[in-house]
Amino acid sequence: MKTSIGEPIKRNEDPRLLTGKALFVDDVNITGMLHAAFLRSDYAHARIKGIDTSAARERPGVVAVYTAEDMGEDWAPGPSNVAPPPAEEIIFHSRTQVPLAKGKVRYVGEPIAIVVAESRYIAEDAVEDIFVDLEMLDVVADLEAALDPETILVHDDLDSNLAAHMFQGKGDYEAAKASADLVISRRIDFDRGAAAAMENRGVIAHWEEKAQHLTVWDTTQAPIPIRNGLAARHGLPENQVRVIAPFIGGGFGPKILLHYPEEIMIPWVSIQLCKPIKWIEDRRENFLATTQERQQIHEAEMILSKEGKILGVSHTFLHDTGAYDPYGLTIPLNTESHATGGYDVPNYHSEVKVVFTNKMITTPVRGAGRPQGIFLVERLLDIAAKELGMDPVEIRKLNFIPPEAFPYEREIIDQAFTPLILDSGNYQPVMDKAVETIGYHQFISEEQPRLRAEGKHIGIGIIPFVETTGVGPYEGARINVDPSGVINVATGVGTQGQGHFTSFAQIVAEQLGVDVSDVNLITGDSAEFHWGTGTFASRGAVVAANAIHASSKIVRDKVLKLASKILEAPEEELELEGGFVRVADIPRLSISLGDLALEANPLRGTVEPGMEPGLEATAYFGPQYGAAAFGVHAMIIEVDPETMMIDIKRYVVAEDCGRILNPLILEGQIHGGVAMGIGNAYYEQLIYDENAQLLNASLADYLVPTACEIPHIEIEHLETRSPLNPLGTKGVGEAGTIPVPALYAQAIENAFPDHDFEILEMPLSPNKLFEILYKKEVGR
Amino acid sequence: MKPPPFEYYNPQSLDEALSHLAEHGYDAKILAGGQSLVPMLNFRLAQPAILVDLNNITDLAYIQNGDSGGVQIGAMTRHAQVERDPIVADRAPLIHETMPMIATTQIRSRGTFGGSIAHADPSAELVAISVALEGKFRLRSQSGEREVPAADFFLGMFTTQLEPEEILVETSFPTKPARTGWAIKEIARRPHDFALVGVATVVSLHADDRIQNSRIVFLSVGDGPVVAEKAAETLRDQSPSPELLRAAAETAAVEDIDPSNDIHASAEFRRHLAKVLTRQALETAIERAKG
């Protein structure tokens, strides 16, 4: 069989994307379409005493204005996306986002009313005509103060601002602590950031009254669940609702939330008015009303033997869920899953309190709790290494899970609600590769002392990490051979730039012996394929890819069976290549796949019992549990001790994400992930004031790294295939992002060997470095 | 992020533009490159009733030799043109060195030299260097023309001497005296961001290398360009030494400026950067003055 998987094939979709020919939501225009704008709360917490929309309704060009009251019986909160995990003694209060605020507003940006007009311009003018009578309430802006009994409640019907409370553990941490030689305890702070996808969100809904059919174009990462949810909400059979997630300019997690207020309102309005309605989120709305992530405060502890062996990790932490908690405990579960990194840790204890605040909802953003967990364990390990006088690389080597210990049981529940098991891995060779590539030992022993003597502050960092990926429940794909010879593939996952049109095509191309460019992939259109959950948790290359692999194998079998009959040759003697099936030793005895597809769908005669027409198959894949990837990032960084400006001299990634489908696409994922991690570590922080007003809700003040800030990234690949799926793949979508904050902290500390400070908060900035370093009299 | 309604005029000549301004006064706003105004419109921070677009008045876009060795830059000249112009590079090297610091290539392709100055953003490099270079601005209205020194032009944040019916038509910069050096230093989070702090210096030396005269002008530390007069005074007629420059930088950072806190930097960090950058800028300027 000619290989296609693993080849560095250029992306099928790029010509369309680069020449502006790809369809994005905002490209959809329908005759008679109206435009929506939302009135959003300017305040984080206030009671709504009244809303006067009369002036807005009178403005020429305005078609309709709706408030929560105008929705009548149709007003209902959005569904819970993720139920509480099956942990013992868990407390969980589900409070989900509402389509339009009723009674009170709970965060700046919460929709209060929707205006529908002939143009977005008129709609925005009319939004300013609406008068809302608000009674200001105290604001829950501080994560720690939120749980103070004196603090006002975000949800009046609860006893406190506690959204959830959960314990997890392995072994007996307290007993182990009693016999530990070294206890390292620190407070660790992570603040909020945005996903800041290039394309903002957008929804277009078109209710066709006579067909009783709703079509929705949505920038969602989960088109099928959105379709199912809309059908349920409107009492329609699922086949009367079609959701299309076309090309999307970046997902990164926030576009997975099931039923943002706008995703409820735009279809609802379309049904009310029997008109197509368009809403395209602008950048300001994206900052205020698209989900965010990362704020946690940990009291963390690591216990070790004097030889540097980790005996246990414990952390008690607060997790900010914002005003609602539709996404359950996914983020803190991921934090817990990664708070022991890639290490053999016999004793573990965690306690998390999830807290309601008057801020935008948090849901997973690329990394999704993992960067916090890795930061915690790696920082504590760095501090322990210093205390013990050990080399940071050596202490890690001592603690890695050894290859013979896989599958390795953590004995805690992870985001898939199954016990966390790391399926496979071989960590030390990945570390060795990173150490070798960046020249760690030579840098430490020769270059750094020389540069230090020249007065330069240049540090090195090296951070390993695990990434749990590829969780279930399942994805599916339908593949058929078109009479033209093109292979049509339809899958329910959406695509946001990952290269699915190529990496998935490679799997099909290998099975069916066609060129990758002859595989026509359709993603995220419920009319084409309507089973699936979505693109999240680095699962496309694991779950969807294996479903595509399974269905292409069935189609291959059908091809061989029919060709064997037509060519009068045994199946074992047939080969598939160049779009033809041929008898191996007699090349002129062949038939094209297209002709074979015609033969499989005859106009006369009969399809024999047990056979199906066409060369088509649908198959599904659901993993037993997730696949765990591993990697190491290493960096050399210069810090100007006068200006606090940084300069990344080298950046190395050694990655083991199982079998590689396409190294170009894999490296692209890592490049993007590292860029996002660099943003998380040094540039991107959502800054709220004491009234929970976001102070940097624009791309002028919220700093997303650009090409200028991203270094050249050197990537090395290793392969430990997952035993849990036939392709042996593991996910890599979030890998690039996860270790970067820990790496920055370690490398910057290393640049100042004569100074005793610790970096225990993220994100950093020049101003924060100034505060940290100048208290230590650096550079004076 | 759509602007509220406005009327739009697209005059083909300066006289036509001036007549619109004379008619509409405070209701009108001039659109030059739009790199600041258009975002402000979209955020609805600016809601002018009338926009007067100068982009078709091509005779306001030029660079020419000024009288006795200086340079004159028409207000509608794009940043990119100034950046690449040999006359500017030769006669006003501080301007030449500054241009790449302004925003991004894309913004410099559209943004105008006069637009940046008339907008009077305290973070704008051109505002600070036009004061450091003792530039002059020609303002015209239907009733006549006047010339205002840069030092007098800027009144505060986004506020200048421009009257509603006036247009900034030309900027001019004098000949660089002999034995004069210049420098601009700034720190920005990303290269294209507004600087946390920036400082432009112009230093002239006596024949014996003592400092004859210096101008130190900051950006991003106040409501407009901030001239460090006390620091300049400590340098007058002194022989430049590392200690002298360090002390002058300290004076500038502590006494001449009063920066504020914002989300990107504390006042303390801004003072610190001002000190570092002033020392570096003076060193560079003095080196260049020596030739």
Interface residues (C-beta under 8 A of the other chain):
Chain A: R120 Y121 E124 D125 E128 D282 R283 R284 E642 T643 M644 M645 Y683 I687 L695 N696 S698 A700 D701 L703 P705 T706 C708 E709 S765 P766 N767 F770 E771 Y774
Chain B: M1 K2 P3 P4 P5 P39 F43 R44 I187 R189 R190 P191 H192 D193 F194 L196 I263 H264 A265 S266 E268 F269 H272 L273 V276 L277
